[in-house]
Amino acid sequence: MHRVTLGKPGFDESSKKKVLAASNISLIEHSVFIEGMLRLLSGAIDAKQFLEWLVTPGLVETERLGGRRSYEIIPR
């Protein structure tokens, strides 16, 4: 089983350090999660990519997610 914790607005430094040693826990800040959802919903990434990214152990970061950034996708 893998656990994903959504933090709003974020996580303290202690939690970020502790999660580095965990193999079945992911911490994701809400703004990072929203960026991932925007990429998924726009079709920049597929559901498999999103889920693999989401369950990456440790602190989940947008730099590890493929696809174009949301501000590059949304038309002006």
Distance bins in CASP14 RR format, pairs under 12 A and 6 or more apart:
PFRMAT RR
TARGET T0000
AUTHOR 0000-0000-0000
RMODE 2
METHOD distances of the structure
MODEL  1
1 23 0 0 0 0 0 1 0 0 0 0 0
1 24 1 0 0 1 0 0 0 0 0 0 0
1 25 0 0 0 0 0 1 0 0 0 0 0
1 55 0 0 0 0 0 1 0 0 0 0 0
2 22 0 0 0 0 1 0 0 0 0 0 0
2 23 0 0 0 0 1 0 0 0 0 0 0
2 24 1 0 1 0 0 0 0 0 0 0 0
2 25 1 0 0 1 0 0 0 0 0 0 0
2 26 1 0 0 1 0 0 0 0 0 0 0
2 51 0 0 0 0 0 1 0 0 0 0 0
2 52 0 0 0 0 0 1 0 0 0 0 0
2 54 0 0 0 0 1 0 0 0 0 0 0
2 55 1 0 1 0 0 0 0 0 0 0 0
2 56 0 0 0 0 1 0 0 0 0 0 0
2 57 1 0 0 1 0 0 0 0 0 0 0
2 58 0 0 0 0 0 1 0 0 0 0 0
2 60 0 0 0 0 0 1 0 0 0 0 0
3 19 0 0 0 0 0 1 0 0 0 0 0
3 22 0 0 0 0 1 0 0 0 0 0 0
3 23 0 0 0 0 0 1 0 0 0 0 0
3 24 1 0 0 1 0 0 0 0 0 0 0
3 25 1 0 1 0 0 0 0 0 0 0 0
3 26 1 0 0 1 0 0 0 0 0 0 0
3 27 0 0 0 0 1 0 0 0 0 0 0
3 28 0 0 0 0 0 1 0 0 0 0 0
3 54 0 0 0 0 0 1 0 0 0 0 0
3 55 0 0 0 0 1 0 0 0 0 0 0
3 57 0 0 0 0 1 0 0 0 0 0 0
3 58 0 0 0 0 0 1 0 0 0 0 0
4 19 0 0 0 0 0 1 0 0 0 0 0
4 22 0 0 0 0 0 1 0 0 0 0 0
4 24 0 0 0 0 0 1 0 0 0 0 0
4 25 1 0 0 1 0 0 0 0 0 0 0
4 26 1 0 1 0 0 0 0 0 0 0 0
4 27 0 0 0 0 1 0 0 0 0 0 0
4 28 1 0 0 1 0 0 0 0 0 0 0
4 29 0 0 0 0 0 1 0 0 0 0 0
4 32 0 0 0 0 0 1 0 0 0 0 0
4 33 0 0 0 0 1 0 0 0 0 0 0
4 50 0 0 0 0 0 1 0 0 0 0 0
4 51 0 0 0 0 1 0 0 0 0 0 0
4 53 0 0 0 0 0 1 0 0 0 0 0
4 54 1 0 1 0 0 0 0 0 0 0 0
4 55 1 0 0 1 0 0 0 0 0 0 0
4 56 0 0 0 0 1 0 0 0 0 0 0
4 57 0 0 0 0 0 1 0 0 0 0 0
4 58 0 0 0 0 0 1 0 0 0 0 0
4 59 0 0 0 0 0 1 0 0 0 0 0
4 60 1 0 0 1 0 0 0 0 0 0 0
5 11 0 0 0 0 1 0 0 0 0 0 0
5 15 0 0 0 0 1 0 0 0 0 0 0
5 16 0 0 0 0 0 1 0 0 0 0 0
5 18 0 0 0 0 0 1 0 0 0 0 0
5 19 0 0 0 0 1 0 0 0 0 0 0
5 22 0 0 0 0 0 1 0 0 0 0 0
5 24 0 0 0 0 0 1 0 0 0 0 0
5 25 1 0 0 1 0 0 0 0 0 0 0
5 26 1 0 0 1 0 0 0 0 0 0 0
5 27 1 0 1 0 0 0 0 0 0 0 0
5 28 1 0 0 1 0 0 0 0 0 0 0
5 29 0 0 0 0 1 0 0 0 0 0 0
5 30 0 0 0 0 0 1 0 0 0 0 0
5 33 0 0 0 0 0 1 0 0 0 0 0
5 54 0 0 0 0 0 1 0 0 0 0 0
5 55 0 0 0 0 0 1 0 0 0 0 0
5 57 0 0 0 0 0 1 0 0 0 0 0
5 58 0 0 0 0 0 1 0 0 0 0 0
5 59 0 0 0 0 0 1 0 0 0 0 0
5 60 0 0 0 0 1 0 0 0 0 0 0
6 26 0 0 0 0 1 0 0 0 0 0 0
6 27 0 0 0 0 1 0 0 0 0 0 0
6 28 1 0 1 0 0 0 0 0 0 0 0
6 29 1 0 0 1 0 0 0 0 0 0 0
6 30 1 0 1 0 0 0 0 0 0 0 0
6 31 0 0 0 0 0 1 0 0 0 0 0
6 32 0 0 0 0 1 0 0 0 0 0 0
6 33 1 0 1 0 0 0 0 0 0 0 0
6 34 0 0 0 0 0 1 0 0 0 0 0
6 37 0 0 0 0 0 1 0 0 0 0 0
6 54 0 0 0 0 1 0 0 0 0 0 0
6 60 0 0 0 0 1 0 0 0 0 0 0
7 15 0 0 0 0 1 0 0 0 0 0 0
7 16 0 0 0 0 0 1 0 0 0 0 0
7 19 0 0 0 0 0 1 0 0 0 0 0
7 26 0 0 0 0 0 1 0 0 0 0 0
7 27 1 0 0 1 0 0 0 0 0 0 0
7 28 1 0 0 1 0 0 0 0 0 0 0
7 29 1 0 1 0 0 0 0 0 0 0 0
7 30 1 0 1 0 0 0 0 0 0 0 0
7 31 0 0 0 0 1 0 0 0 0 0 0
7 32 0 0 0 0 1 0 0 0 0 0 0
7 33 0 0 0 0 1 0 0 0 0 0 0
7 34 0 0 0 0 0 1 0 0 0 0 0
7 59 0 0 0 0 0 1 0 0 0 0 0
7 60 0 0 0 0 0 1 0 0 0 0 0
8 27 0 0 0 0 0 1 0 0 0 0 0
8 28 0 0 0 0 0 1 0 0 0 0 0
8 29 1 0 0 1 0 0 0 0 0 0 0
8 30 1 0 1 0 0 0 0 0 0 0 0
8 31 0 0 0 0 1 0 0 0 0 0 0
8 32 0 0 0 0 0 1 0 0 0 0 0
8 33 0 0 0 0 1 0 0 0 0 0 0
8 34 0 0 0 0 0 1 0 0 0 0 0
9 29 1 0 0 1 0 0 0 0 0 0 0
9 30 1 0 0 1 0 0 0 0 0 0 0
9 31 1 0 0 1 0 0 0 0 0 0 0
9 32 0 0 0 0 0 1 0 0 0 0 0
9 33 0 0 0 0 0 1 0 0 0 0 0
9 34 0 0 0 0 0 1 0 0 0 0 0
10 16 0 0 0 0 1 0 0 0 0 0 0
10 27 0 0 0 0 1 0 0 0 0 0 0
10 28 0 0 0 0 1 0 0 0 0 0 0
10 29 1 0 1 0 0 0 0 0 0 0 0
10 30 1 0 0 1 0 0 0 0 0 0 0
10 31 0 0 0 0 1 0 0 0 0 0 0
10 32 0 0 0 0 1 0 0 0 0 0 0
10 33 0 0 0 0 0 1 0 0 0 0 0
10 59 0 0 0 0 0 1 0 0 0 0 0
10 60 0 0 0 0 0 1 0 0 0 0 0
11 17 0 0 0 0 1 0 0 0 0 0 0
11 18 0 0 0 0 1 0 0 0 0 0 0
11 19 0 0 0 0 1 0 0 0 0 0 0
11 20 0 0 0 0 0 1 0 0 0 0 0
11 25 0 0 0 0 0 1 0 0 0 0 0
11 26 0 0 0 0 0 1 0 0 0 0 0
11 27 1 0 1 0 0 0 0 0 0 0 0
11 28 0 0 0 0 1 0 0 0 0 0 0
11 29 1 0 0 1 0 0 0 0 0 0 0
11 30 0 0 0 0 0 1 0 0 0 0 0
11 32 0 0 0 0 0 1 0 0 0 0 0
11 58 0 0 0 0 0 1 0 0 0 0 0
11 59 1 0 0 1 0 0 0 0 0 0 0
11 60 0 0 0 0 0 1 0 0 0 0 0
12 18 0 0 0 0 1 0 0 0 0 0 0
12 19 0 0 0 0 0 1 0 0 0 0 0
12 27 0 0 0 0 0 1 0 0 0 0 0
12 29 0 0 0 0 0 1 0 0 0 0 0
13 19 0 0 0 0 0 1 0 0 0 0 0
13 20 0 0 0 0 0 1 0 0 0 0 0
13 27 0 0 0 0 0 1 0 0 0 0 0
13 59 0 0 0 0 0 1 0 0 0 0 0
14 20 0 0 0 0 0 1 0 0 0 0 0
14 27 0 0 0 0 0 1 0 0 0 0 0
15 21 0 0 0 0 0 1 0 0 0 0 0
15 22 0 0 0 0 0 1 0 0 0 0 0
15 25 0 0 0 0 1 0 0 0 0 0 0
15 26 0 0 0 0 0 1 0 0 0 0 0
15 27 1 0 0 1 0 0 0 0 0 0 0
15 28 0 0 0 0 0 1 0 0 0 0 0
15 29 0 0 0 0 0 1 0 0 0 0 0
15 58 0 0 0 0 0 1 0 0 0 0 0
15 59 0 0 0 0 1 0 0 0 0 0 0
16 22 0 0 0 0 0 1 0 0 0 0 0
16 25 0 0 0 0 0 1 0 0 0 0 0
16 26 0 0 0 0 0 1 0 0 0 0 0
16 27 1 0 0 1 0 0 0 0 0 0 0
16 28 0 0 0 0 0 1 0 0 0 0 0
16 29 0 0 0 0 1 0 0 0 0 0 0
16 58 0 0 0 0 1 0 0 0 0 0 0
16 59 1 0 1 0 0 0 0 0 0 0 0
16 60 0 0 0 0 0 1 0 0 0 0 0
16 61 0 0 0 0 0 1 0 0 0 0 0
17 27 0 0 0 0 0 1 0 0 0 0 0
17 58 0 0 0 0 0 1 0 0 0 0 0
17 59 0 0 0 0 1 0 0 0 0 0 0
18 25 0 0 0 0 1 0 0 0 0 0 0
18 27 0 0 0 0 1 0 0 0 0 0 0
18 58 0 0 0 0 1 0 0 0 0 0 0
18 59 0 0 0 0 0 1 0 0 0 0 0
19 25 1 0 1 0 0 0 0 0 0 0 0
19 26 1 0 0 1 0 0 0 0 0 0 0
19 27 1 0 1 0 0 0 0 0 0 0 0
19 28 0 0 0 0 0 1 0 0 0 0 0
19 56 0 0 0 0 0 1 0 0 0 0 0
19 57 1 0 0 1 0 0 0 0 0 0 0
19 58 1 0 1 0 0 0 0 0 0 0 0
19 59 1 0 0 1 0 0 0 0 0 0 0
19 60 0 0 0 0 1 0 0 0 0 0 0
20 26 0 0 0 0 0 1 0 0 0 0 0
20 27 0 0 0 0 1 0 0 0 0 0 0
20 57 0 0 0 0 1 0 0 0 0 0 0
20 58 1 0 0 1 0 0 0 0 0 0 0
20 59 1 0 0 1 0 0 0 0 0 0 0
21 57 0 0 0 0 1 0 0 0 0 0 0
21 58 0 0 0 0 1 0 0 0 0 0 0
21 59 0 0 0 0 0 1 0 0 0 0 0
22 55 0 0 0 0 0 1 0 0 0 0 0
22 56 0 0 0 0 0 1 0 0 0 0 0
22 57 1 0 0 1 0 0 0 0 0 0 0
22 58 1 0 0 1 0 0 0 0 0 0 0
22 59 0 0 0 0 0 1 0 0 0 0 0
23 55 0 0 0 0 0 1 0 0 0 0 0
23 56 0 0 0 0 0 1 0 0 0 0 0
23 57 1 0 1 0 0 0 0 0 0 0 0
23 58 0 0 0 0 1 0 0 0 0 0 0
24 55 0 0 0 0 1 0 0 0 0 0 0
24 56 0 0 0 0 0 1 0 0 0 0 0
24 57 1 0 0 1 0 0 0 0 0 0 0
24 58 0 0 0 0 1 0 0 0 0 0 0
25 55 0 0 0 0 1 0 0 0 0 0 0
25 56 0 0 0 0 0 1 0 0 0 0 0
25 57 1 0 0 1 0 0 0 0 0 0 0
25 58 1 0 0 1 0 0 0 0 0 0 0
25 59 0 0 0 0 1 0 0 0 0 0 0
25 60 0 0 0 0 0 1 0 0 0 0 0
26 32 0 0 0 0 0 1 0 0 0 0 0
26 33 0 0 0 0 0 1 0 0 0 0 0
26 51 0 0 0 0 0 1 0 0 0 0 0
26 52 0 0 0 0 0 1 0 0 0 0 0
26 53 0 0 0 0 1 0 0 0 0 0 0
26 54 1 0 0 1 0 0 0 0 0 0 0
26 55 1 0 1 0 0 0 0 0 0 0 0
26 56 1 0 0 1 0 0 0 0 0 0 0
26 57 1 0 0 1 0 0 0 0 0 0 0
26 58 1 0 1 0 0 0 0 0 0 0 0
26 59 1 0 0 1 0 0 0 0 0 0 0
26 60 1 0 1 0 0 0 0 0 0 0 0
26 61 0 0 0 0 0 1 0 0 0 0 0
26 64 0 0 0 0 0 1 0 0 0 0 0
27 33 0 0 0 0 0 1 0 0 0 0 0
27 54 0 0 0 0 0 1 0 0 0 0 0
27 55 0 0 0 0 0 1 0 0 0 0 0
27 56 0 0 0 0 0 1 0 0 0 0 0
27 57 0 0 0 0 1 0 0 0 0 0 0
27 58 1 0 0 1 0 0 0 0 0 0 0
27 59 1 0 1 0 0 0 0 0 0 0 0
27 60 1 0 0 1 0 0 0 0 0 0 0
27 61 0 0 0 0 0 1 0 0 0 0 0
28 34 0 0 0 0 1 0 0 0 0 0 0
28 35 0 0 0 0 1 0 0 0 0 0 0
28 36 0 0 0 0 1 0 0 0 0 0 0
28 37 0 0 0 0 0 1 0 0 0 0 0
28 50 0 0 0 0 0 1 0 0 0 0 0
28 53 0 0 0 0 1 0 0 0 0 0 0
28 54 1 0 0 1 0 0 0 0 0 0 0
28 55 0 0 0 0 0 1 0 0 0 0 0
28 56 0 0 0 0 1 0 0 0 0 0 0
28 57 0 0 0 0 0 1 0 0 0 0 0
28 58 0 0 0 0 1 0 0 0 0 0 0
28 59 1 0 0 1 0 0 0 0 0 0 0
28 60 1 0 1 0 0 0 0 0 0 0 0
28 61 0 0 0 0 1 0 0 0 0 0 0
28 62 0 0 0 0 1 0 0 0 0 0 0
28 64 0 0 0 0 0 1 0 0 0 0 0
28 65 0 0 0 0 0 1 0 0 0 0 0
29 35 0 0 0 0 1 0 0 0 0 0 0
29 36 0 0 0 0 0 1 0 0 0 0 0
29 59 0 0 0 0 1 0 0 0 0 0 0
29 60 0 0 0 0 1 0 0 0 0 0 0
29 61 0 0 0 0 1 0 0 0 0 0 0
29 62 0 0 0 0 1 0 0 0 0 0 0
30 36 0 0 0 0 0 1 0 0 0 0 0
30 37 0 0 0 0 0 1 0 0 0 0 0
30 60 0 0 0 0 0 1 0 0 0 0 0
31 37 0 0 0 0 0 1 0 0 0 0 0
31 38 0 0 0 0 0 1 0 0 0 0 0
31 60 0 0 0 0 0 1 0 0 0 0 0
31 61 0 0 0 0 0 1 0 0 0 0 0
31 62 0 0 0 0 1 0 0 0 0 0 0
31 70 0 0 0 0 0 1 0 0 0 0 0
32 38 0 0 0 0 0 1 0 0 0 0 0
32 39 0 0 0 0 0 1 0 0 0 0 0
32 53 0 0 0 0 1 0 0 0 0 0 0
32 54 0 0 0 0 1 0 0 0 0 0 0
32 56 0 0 0 0 0 1 0 0 0 0 0
32 59 0 0 0 0 1 0 0 0 0 0 0
32 60 1 0 0 1 0 0 0 0 0 0 0
32 61 1 0 0 1 0 0 0 0 0 0 0
32 62 1 0 1 0 0 0 0 0 0 0 0
32 63 0 0 0 0 1 0 0 0 0 0 0
32 64 0 0 0 0 1 0 0 0 0 0 0
32 65 0 0 0 0 1 0 0 0 0 0 0
32 69 0 0 0 0 0 1 0 0 0 0 0
32 70 0 0 0 0 0 1 0 0 0 0 0
33 39 0 0 0 0 0 1 0 0 0 0 0
33 40 0 0 0 0 0 1 0 0 0 0 0
33 50 0 0 0 0 0 1 0 0 0 0 0
33 53 0 0 0 0 0 1 0 0 0 0 0
33 54 0 0 0 0 1 0 0 0 0 0 0
33 60 1 0 0 1 0 0 0 0 0 0 0
33 61 0 0 0 0 0 1 0 0 0 0 0
33 62 0 0 0 0 1 0 0 0 0 0 0
33 65 0 0 0 0 0 1 0 0 0 0 0
34 40 0 0 0 0 0 1 0 0 0 0 0
34 41 0 0 0 0 0 1 0 0 0 0 0
34 62 0 0 0 0 0 1 0 0 0 0 0
34 70 0 0 0 0 1 0 0 0 0 0 0
35 41 0 0 0 0 0 1 0 0 0 0 0
35 42 0 0 0 0 0 1 0 0 0 0 0
35 44 0 0 0 0 0 1 0 0 0 0 0
35 45 0 0 0 0 0 1 0 0 0 0 0
35 50 0 0 0 0 0 1 0 0 0 0 0
35 53 0 0 0 0 0 1 0 0 0 0 0
35 54 0 0 0 0 0 1 0 0 0 0 0
35 60 0 0 0 0 0 1 0 0 0 0 0
35 61 0 0 0 0 1 0 0 0 0 0 0
35 62 1 0 1 0 0 0 0 0 0 0 0
35 63 0 0 0 0 0 1 0 0 0 0 0
35 64 0 0 0 0 0 1 0 0 0 0 0
35 65 1 0 0 1 0 0 0 0 0 0 0
35 66 0 0 0 0 0 1 0 0 0 0 0
35 67 0 0 0 0 0 1 0 0 0 0 0
35 68 0 0 0 0 0 1 0 0 0 0 0
35 69 1 0 0 1 0 0 0 0 0 0 0
35 70 1 0 1 0 0 0 0 0 0 0 0
35 71 0 0 0 0 1 0 0 0 0 0 0
35 72 0 0 0 0 0 1 0 0 0 0 0
35 73 0 0 0 0 0 1 0 0 0 0 0
35 74 0 0 0 0 0 1 0 0 0 0 0
36 42 0 0 0 0 1 0 0 0 0 0 0
36 43 0 0 0 0 0 1 0 0 0 0 0
36 44 0 0 0 0 1 0 0 0 0 0 0
36 45 1 0 0 1 0 0 0 0 0 0 0
36 46 0 0 0 0 0 1 0 0 0 0 0
36 47 0 0 0 0 0 1 0 0 0 0 0
36 49 0 0 0 0 1 0 0 0 0 0 0
36 50 1 0 0 1 0 0 0 0 0 0 0
36 51 0 0 0 0 0 1 0 0 0 0 0
36 53 1 0 0 1 0 0 0 0 0 0 0
36 54 0 0 0 0 1 0 0 0 0 0 0
36 60 0 0 0 0 1 0 0 0 0 0 0
36 61 0 0 0 0 0 1 0 0 0 0 0
36 62 1 0 0 1 0 0 0 0 0 0 0
36 63 0 0 0 0 0 1 0 0 0 0 0
36 64 0 0 0 0 0 1 0 0 0 0 0
36 65 1 0 0 1 0 0 0 0 0 0 0
36 66 0 0 0 0 1 0 0 0 0 0 0
36 67 0 0 0 0 1 0 0 0 0 0 0
36 68 0 0 0 0 0 1 0 0 0 0 0
36 69 0 0 0 0 1 0 0 0 0 0 0
36 70 1 0 0 1 0 0 0 0 0 0 0
36 73 0 0 0 0 0 1 0 0 0 0 0
37 43 0 0 0 0 0 1 0 0 0 0 0
37 44 0 0 0 0 0 1 0 0 0 0 0
37 45 0 0 0 0 0 1 0 0 0 0 0
37 47 0 0 0 0 0 1 0 0 0 0 0
37 50 1 0 0 1 0 0 0 0 0 0 0
37 51 0 0 0 0 0 1 0 0 0 0 0
37 53 0 0 0 0 0 1 0 0 0 0 0
37 54 0 0 0 0 0 1 0 0 0 0 0
37 62 0 0 0 0 0 1 0 0 0 0 0
37 65 0 0 0 0 0 1 0 0 0 0 0
37 70 0 0 0 0 1 0 0 0 0 0 0
38 44 0 0 0 0 1 0 0 0 0 0 0
38 45 0 0 0 0 1 0 0 0 0 0 0
38 50 0 0 0 0 0 1 0 0 0 0 0
38 62 0 0 0 0 0 1 0 0 0 0 0
38 65 0 0 0 0 0 1 0 0 0 0 0
38 67 0 0 0 0 0 1 0 0 0 0 0
38 68 0 0 0 0 0 1 0 0 0 0 0
38 69 0 0 0 0 1 0 0 0 0 0 0
38 70 1 1 0 0 0 0 0 0 0 0 0
38 71 0 0 0 0 1 0 0 0 0 0 0
38 72 0 0 0 0 0 1 0 0 0 0 0
38 73 1 0 0 1 0 0 0 0 0 0 0
38 74 1 0 0 1 0 0 0 0 0 0 0
39 45 1 0 1 0 0 0 0 0 0 0 0
39 46 0 0 0 0 1 0 0 0 0 0 0
39 47 0 0 0 0 0 1 0 0 0 0 0
39 49 0 0 0 0 1 0 0 0 0 0 0
39 50 1 0 0 1 0 0 0 0 0 0 0
39 53 0 0 0 0 1 0 0 0 0 0 0
39 54 0 0 0 0 0 1 0 0 0 0 0
39 62 0 0 0 0 1 0 0 0 0 0 0
39 65 1 0 0 1 0 0 0 0 0 0 0
39 66 1 0 0 1 0 0 0 0 0 0 0
39 67 1 0 1 0 0 0 0 0 0 0 0
39 68 1 0 0 1 0 0 0 0 0 0 0
39 69 1 0 0 1 0 0 0 0 0 0 0
39 70 1 0 0 1 0 0 0 0 0 0 0
39 71 0 0 0 0 0 1 0 0 0 0 0
39 72 0 0 0 0 1 0 0 0 0 0 0
39 73 1 0 0 1 0 0 0 0 0 0 0
39 74 0 0 0 0 0 1 0 0 0 0 0
40 46 1 0 0 1 0 0 0 0 0 0 0
40 47 1 0 0 1 0 0 0 0 0 0 0
40 48 0 0 0 0 0 1 0 0 0 0 0
40 49 0 0 0 0 1 0 0 0 0 0 0
40 50 1 0 1 0 0 0 0 0 0 0 0
40 51 0 0 0 0 1 0 0 0 0 0 0
40 52 0 0 0 0 0 1 0 0 0 0 0
40 53 0 0 0 0 1 0 0 0 0 0 0
40 54 0 0 0 0 1 0 0 0 0 0 0
40 65 0 0 0 0 1 0 0 0 0 0 0
40 66 0 0 0 0 0 1 0 0 0 0 0
40 67 0 0 0 0 1 0 0 0 0 0 0
40 70 0 0 0 0 0 1 0 0 0 0 0
40 73 0 0 0 0 0 1 0 0 0 0 0
41 47 0 0 0 0 0 1 0 0 0 0 0
41 50 0 0 0 0 1 0 0 0 0 0 0
41 70 0 0 0 0 1 0 0 0 0 0 0
41 73 0 0 0 0 1 0 0 0 0 0 0
41 74 0 0 0 0 0 1 0 0 0 0 0
42 50 0 0 0 0 0 1 0 0 0 0 0
42 67 0 0 0 0 1 0 0 0 0 0 0
42 68 0 0 0 0 1 0 0 0 0 0 0
42 69 0 0 0 0 0 1 0 0 0 0 0
42 70 1 0 0 1 0 0 0 0 0 0 0
42 71 0 0 0 0 0 1 0 0 0 0 0
42 72 0 0 0 0 1 0 0 0 0 0 0
42 73 1 0 1 0 0 0 0 0 0 0 0
42 74 1 0 0 1 0 0 0 0 0 0 0
42 75 0 0 0 0 0 1 0 0 0 0 0
43 49 0 0 0 0 1 0 0 0 0 0 0
43 50 0 0 0 0 1 0 0 0 0 0 0
43 66 0 0 0 0 0 1 0 0 0 0 0
43 67 0 0 0 0 1 0 0 0 0 0 0
43 68 0 0 0 0 1 0 0 0 0 0 0
43 70 0 0 0 0 0 1 0 0 0 0 0
43 73 0 0 0 0 1 0 0 0 0 0 0
44 50 0 0 0 0 1 0 0 0 0 0 0
44 62 0 0 0 0 0 1 0 0 0 0 0
44 65 0 0 0 0 1 0 0 0 0 0 0
44 66 1 0 0 1 0 0 0 0 0 0 0
44 67 1 0 1 0 0 0 0 0 0 0 0
44 68 1 0 1 0 0 0 0 0 0 0 0
44 69 0 0 0 0 1 0 0 0 0 0 0
44 70 0 0 0 0 1 0 0 0 0 0 0
44 71 0 0 0 0 0 1 0 0 0 0 0
44 72 0 0 0 0 1 0 0 0 0 0 0
44 73 1 0 1 0 0 0 0 0 0 0 0
44 74 0 0 0 0 0 1 0 0 0 0 0
45 51 0 0 0 0 0 1 0 0 0 0 0
45 52 0 0 0 0 1 0 0 0 0 0 0
45 53 1 0 0 1 0 0 0 0 0 0 0
45 54 0 0 0 0 0 1 0 0 0 0 0
45 62 0 0 0 0 0 1 0 0 0 0 0
45 64 0 0 0 0 0 1 0 0 0 0 0
45 65 1 0 0 1 0 0 0 0 0 0 0
45 66 1 0 1 0 0 0 0 0 0 0 0
45 67 1 0 1 0 0 0 0 0 0 0 0
45 68 0 0 0 0 1 0 0 0 0 0 0
45 69 0 0 0 0 0 1 0 0 0 0 0
45 70 0 0 0 0 0 1 0 0 0 0 0
45 73 0 0 0 0 0 1 0 0 0 0 0
46 52 0 0 0 0 1 0 0 0 0 0 0
46 53 0 0 0 0 0 1 0 0 0 0 0
46 65 0 0 0 0 0 1 0 0 0 0 0
46 66 0 0 0 0 0 1 0 0 0 0 0
46 67 0 0 0 0 1 0 0 0 0 0 0
47 53 0 0 0 0 0 1 0 0 0 0 0
47 54 0 0 0 0 0 1 0 0 0 0 0
48 54 0 0 0 0 0 1 0 0 0 0 0
48 55 0 0 0 0 0 1 0 0 0 0 0
48 66 0 0 0 0 0 1 0 0 0 0 0
49 55 0 0 0 0 0 1 0 0 0 0 0
49 56 0 0 0 0 0 1 0 0 0 0 0
49 64 0 0 0 0 0 1 0 0 0 0 0
49 65 1 0 0 1 0 0 0 0 0 0 0
49 66 1 0 0 1 0 0 0 0 0 0 0
49 67 0 0 0 0 1 0 0 0 0 0 0
50 56 0 0 0 0 0 1 0 0 0 0 0
50 60 0 0 0 0 0 1 0 0 0 0 0
50 62 0 0 0 0 0 1 0 0 0 0 0
50 64 0 0 0 0 0 1 0 0 0 0 0
50 65 1 0 0 1 0 0 0 0 0 0 0
50 66 0 0 0 0 1 0 0 0 0 0 0
50 67 0 0 0 0 0 1 0 0 0 0 0
51 60 0 0 0 0 0 1 0 0 0 0 0
51 65 0 0 0 0 0 1 0 0 0 0 0
52 60 0 0 0 0 0 1 0 0 0 0 0
52 64 0 0 0 0 1 0 0 0 0 0 0
52 65 0 0 0 0 1 0 0 0 0 0 0
52 66 0 0 0 0 0 1 0 0 0 0 0
53 60 1 0 0 1 0 0 0 0 0 0 0
53 61 0 0 0 0 1 0 0 0 0 0 0
53 62 0 0 0 0 1 0 0 0 0 0 0
53 63 0 0 0 0 0 1 0 0 0 0 0
53 64 1 0 0 1 0 0 0 0 0 0 0
53 65 1 0 1 0 0 0 0 0 0 0 0
53 66 1 0 0 1 0 0 0 0 0 0 0
53 67 0 0 0 0 0 1 0 0 0 0 0
54 60 1 0 0 1 0 0 0 0 0 0 0
54 61 0 0 0 0 0 1 0 0 0 0 0
54 62 0 0 0 0 0 1 0 0 0 0 0
54 64 0 0 0 0 0 1 0 0 0 0 0
54 65 0 0 0 0 1 0 0 0 0 0 0
55 64 0 0 0 0 0 1 0 0 0 0 0
56 62 0 0 0 0 0 1 0 0 0 0 0
56 63 0 0 0 0 0 1 0 0 0 0 0
56 64 1 0 0 1 0 0 0 0 0 0 0
56 65 0 0 0 0 1 0 0 0 0 0 0
57 64 0 0 0 0 0 1 0 0 0 0 0
58 64 0 0 0 0 0 1 0 0 0 0 0
62 68 0 0 0 0 0 1 0 0 0 0 0
62 69 1 0 0 1 0 0 0 0 0 0 0
62 70 0 0 0 0 1 0 0 0 0 0 0
62 71 0 0 0 0 0 1 0 0 0 0 0
63 69 0 0 0 0 0 1 0 0 0 0 0
66 72 0 0 0 0 0 1 0 0 0 0 0
67 73 0 0 0 0 1 0 0 0 0 0 0
68 74 0 0 0 0 0 1 0 0 0 0 0
END
